[in-house]
């Protein structure tokens, strides 16, 4: 079989699989879902486009600083007052190659180049922060769906248990072992269990729709999710060490520092504007390029120096602008100080929340074991007629609550752990 025939056969098999087994869709685990979110996000694409623009702007600032402007000009005058007939003549051509280069302008080009580089780094950091934000949002959506899926499993098992109990109550009532009141209570519990199952089924389907919408897929499409398994939750370092890690790693601090540097560059430009404006420009022109145009004895060139100084209200306006940027710089410093305090507070809160979630999950596992064992004992006693249906119902409710708490506490713990990692500046994707 040739390669073409093999490829054709493979495509046919894939088509048949999708045609007759549409449920064989890709199953997302939490990491692949995060990558999918980041790859299709319109916000991320906008930041990436902004980054490309900022790179071009930085390259342009480098070229303008270190390379001269070069122009080639070709002109012809086919009609004028001295030439009434439209005609293209060699003598009417102008073929000029010009070179212009600014040698000095009070360091303004150097400052602009540095500011352009800082602006590019700022866009890079903002892109990273947006990815971090969307990654955690995706985690929350994914965990919400898995949590509702687990709760739905618990509710279905609970509904089945209540159904079996209702069937037994009917049999006991027929044989006179249970009262009609017990039968009604059993029926009511079974119907409430059905209602709870429907409630959590709706929650699960809504969570799946949110996941689909986040990656721009049809909300009515059923996504397959891989449960989170084989994850260990470590103990955290001392709070002081965690804060030091956060202050060293958090990209928000780096962003604020870059913004301060940008404001400093702008402040320098405004201060320089108060100085006498000294410029040095060099220009060179060559003629008769490609043997076109009139003959000129030699190329022309010049070095021009200029010195200007604002007087009157222009100087006052420049002084005012310099003062404004000085205040902007001071405000940025205060904002950076406040940000560091906020980060310290955030790290402390997330560390405490994680430790609580870790303890809560451990307790919930113990409660599941105890409530499950207790329910088995109560079932036996109830079947023997030694306890009332109220005691049996309470035991079932305790078991349901314990299983629900465990399902919720695991995903709460998972999110608490990654919220802590996010607070100390670790990359989530």
N, C-alpha and C positions, 0 to 999 in steps of 0.2 A: 504494500500500500504506500503510495507516494505521500509526501508531506502535505500537499494540498488536500488530498483525500482525507488524511488524518484530521486536519484542521476543520474540514467541512463536517466530518462525523462528530467532532467535539462540539461544534456549534449546534448541531442537530440535537445532541444529547442534552445540552444545556437548555435549549428551547423546550424540549419535551418535559424536562424537569420543572421548569417554571410554569409550563402550561398545565401539567397534571398534578404538580405538587407545589402550589403557590405558597404553602406554609413553610417551605424550606428556605426561609429568609435568613439574612445575616443576623447573628446574635451578638449584641453589644455587651461587652463588659464595661466597667466604669472608665477604664483608661481609653479604650477605643471610642467610647461615646464622647469623652472630653476632646479627643483629637478631631472627631467629626464636627463638634461644635465650633472649634477654633478654625477648622478648614473652610466652613461655609458661612461664618459670621460676617454680616455686612459691616459691622463695626470694625472688626479686625481688618477687613479689606480696605476700609477708609484709612485706618492708621497706617497700613502698609503703603498705600498710595501717597499719603502725606510724607512718609519716610523717603520714598523714592524722589519726591519733589525736593525735600530738604537736602538730599544727597546731591541733586543737580545744582541746587542753589550754592552749596558749599564748593562744589567743583567750579562753578562760575566765579565765585569770589577768589579762588586760587588763581584761576586764569587771568582775571583782571588785575591781580596784584603782581604776578610774576611775568606776564606775557604782554607784549604791546598789542594794540588794536591795529589790524592790518586790513586795508580796503583796496579793492581794485575797482576803478571807475572807467567805464567806456561810454563816451558821449558822441553824438553826431547832431549837427544842425542842418537838416535838409531844406529848411525854408526860413528866410529872414527878409528884412527890408532891402538888403543888398542882393538878395538872391530870390527873385520872384518866382522862379520855377522850382518845383519840388524836385530835388536831385541830391543823391548821396555822393559826396566827394571825399577823397582821401584827406584833403587839407582841412575838412570840417570835423575830422575825428579828434577826440581827446581820449587818450589812453594813459591813465595815471595809476601808479601803485603808491599808496600812502601808508605810512607807519606812524602811529602816535603812541607815546608812552609817558605816563605820569611818573616822574622820578621821586617826587616828594609832595605830600599834601597834609602835613601835620599828623602823620601816623593814622589818618582816618581809614585808609584801606586796610591796614593791618588790624585795626580794631574791628572793622566790619568782617574781615575774614575769620577772626577768632569768634565773633558773635555768631556767624553763620555755622561754624563748627559746633558751638554750644547748642544752637537751635536744633541741629541734626541729632545730637545726643539726647536732647530733651524729647524729641519725637520717638527715638528708640526706647527710652525709658517709659514713655506713656504707652507705647505699644505693649511692652512687657507687662505693665500694670493692668492694661485692659485684658490681656490673656489670663493673667492671674485672677482677675475678677470673674471673667466668664467661666474659667475652669472651676472655681468654687461654686458658682451658680449651677453649673452642670452637675456637680456632685450632689448638691441639694436636691435637684430635680430627680436624679437617678436614685438617690437614697429614699426619697419620698415614694417613688414608684415601687421599689423593693419592699419598703416598710408596709405599704398598703397591700402588696401582694402577699406578704407573710401574714398580715392581719386577716386577709381574706381566707387564707388557708386555715387559720385558727377558727374563724367564724364558721366556715363550712364544717370543720370537724365538730364544733360545738353544736351546730344545727343537726348534724347526724346523731349526736349523742342525745339531744332533746327529742328527736324523732323516735329513736329507739325507746326512750323512756316513755313517750306518749303511747307507743304501741303496747308496751308492758302495762301501763296504767289502764288501758282499755281492757286488757286481758284480766288484770287484777279486779277491775270493777265488775266484770261479768261474773267472776267467781266469788264476789263479795269480799275480797281481801282489801279493797280500797273504796273510799267513799266517792260519791259523785263530785264533791268539792275538790278532792285530790285529782280527779280526772280533769276537771275544768282548769285547775292550776297547771297541770301538765300540758294541756292543750295550749293555754296562754303562753307558757314558756317556749313551746315549740314555735308558735307564730311570731313571738318576739325575736327568736333566734333567726327565723327566716328573714324578718325585717332587717336585722343587723347585718346579715349576709348580703342583702341587697344594697344596704348603705355602703359597706366596704367594697363591694364590687363596683359601685359607681365611683367611689374614690379612686380605686385602682385604675379604672378605665380613663378617668379624667387625668390622672398622673401620667399615663401612657400617652395621652393626647398632647400633654404639655411637652413631653420628651420629643415627640414627633415634630411639633411646631417649632421647637428650639433649633432643629436641624433642617427646617424648611421642607419637611415632608408632609404628606397628607395626614392631617390629624386623625383621620379614621383608619389609618394603617396600623395594624397590630405590630408593635416592635417586640422582638425577643430579647430578653435581658438575662445576662449571666449573673447569678448571685455573687455577692462578695464573700470570699472564703479565704482561709489560710492567711489571715492577717494577725499580727501580734501587736499589742498595744503596750509600748514601753513606758517605764517610769520617766518622769521629766527631770531635767537638771534643776539645780537651785534657781530660785527666781532671779537673783542678781545676775547669774550667768546667762539665763535666758534673755534678760533685758539687754545685756551687753551684745549678745548675738543679734538681737533684733536691731539695735542701734547701728551695728556694723553692716547688716544685710538689707534692711528695708529699703526698697527702691524709692519709696516716697521721699525719704531723706535725701537721697542722691538727686532726685528730681528738684527738690527745693534748693539744694546747694547749686545745681546747675542754673536754676532760675535766678538765684542771687548773683552768680557770676555774669549772667546775661545783663542783669540790671546794673552791675558794676561797669560793664563795657559801655552801656548806654550813658551812664553817669560820666565816664571818662570822655566820651564824645561830646557831651554837653559842656564839660569843663574846658576841653580843647577849643570849643567854639568861642570861648571868651578870650583866647589868645589872638594875636595878629595872625591872619590866615596867610601862611607862606606856601607857595606852590612852585614846583619846578617841572616843566613839561618839555619833552623832546619830540620833534616832528621831522619826518624825512619823506620826501616825495621824489619819485622817479617817473620820467615821461617817455612817450613814444614806446610804450610796451607793445610787444608783438609787431613792431615797426609801423604802428598806427599813430596818426596825429602829426602835428608840426614838429620839426626838429628843435630840440632845446639843448643848449650847449652842455649843461651838466645838471645833475639832480639838485634839488633844493632841500635845505634842512635848517633847523633852528633849535636853539635852546632858549626857552622863555622862563623868566623868573617873575613872580608877582607877589606883592605883599598888600594885603587889605586888612582893614580894621573897622568893625562896626561902630558907629557913633549914634547918639540919640536913642530913640526908643528901641532900636534893634538890639543894642547892647543890653538894655534892661530886659527885653524879652528873653534873650539867651541866658541871662543870669537867673531869671525866673524858672526857665526850663531846667537848668542845672540844679536849682534848689528842689524842684519837684522830684527829680530822679534821686536826689540824696534822700528825700523822705521815703520814696518807694523802696530804696535799699534798706533803710532802717525798718520799715514795716516788714519786709521780707525776712529780716533777721529775727524779728519778734515772732513772726509766723513759724519760722523754723524751730524756735525754742518751744513754742506751744505744741508743735507737731511731735517733738521728741517726748514731751510729757504725755501726750495722748497715746503714743506708741507704748510707753511704759505701762500706762493704765490698761491698754488693750491686752498686752502680754500677760499681765497679772490676772485680769478677768478670764482670759481664755485658759490659762493654766489652772485656775481654780475650777472652771467649768469642766475641763477635761478630767481632773482628779475626781470630781463629783460624779461625772458620767461613768468613769471606770468603776467606782464603788457601787453605783446604782446597777450597773450591768451584772456585777458579781452577786449582788443581793438578789437581783431578779432571777438569776439561774438557780440560786438556792430556793427561792420561793416556788419556782416551777417544780422542783423535785419534791418539796414538802407538800404542796397543794395536790400534786398528782398522786402521791402516796395516800394522802388523806382522803381524796375522792374515791379511791379504790376501796378503802376501809368503809366509807360511808355507803357506797353502793352495796356492799355485802350486807351491812346492817339493815339497809332499807329493804333489800330483797327478803330479809328474814323478818321484817316487820318490827324491828326494834327501835326505829326512829321514824319521825314524821317526814312528810314530803318537803316541808319547809326546810328542815336540816339538810336534806338531800339537794334542794335547789341552791341553798347557800354554799354548799361545797362545790357545786358545779360553777357557780358564779366566781368563787375564789380561784378555781382552777383556770377559768377563762381569763380572769383579770391578770393572773400571774403570767400566763402565756402571752397575753397582749403586751404586758409591761416588758417582757423579755424581748419580744419582737421590736418594740419601739426603742428600748434602751440600747440595743446593739447598734442601730443606725444612728441614734443620737450620739453614741460614743464615737462612732466612725467620723461623724461630722465635727464633733468637738475636737478630735485629734487633729484633723486637717485645718480646722479654724486656728488651732494653736500654731501649727506649722506655718500657716499663712501669716500669723501675727509676728513670727520671728523672721519672716522674709524668705522662707524656703519656697522654691518653685514647685507648683502643684501639677504641672502638666509634663 
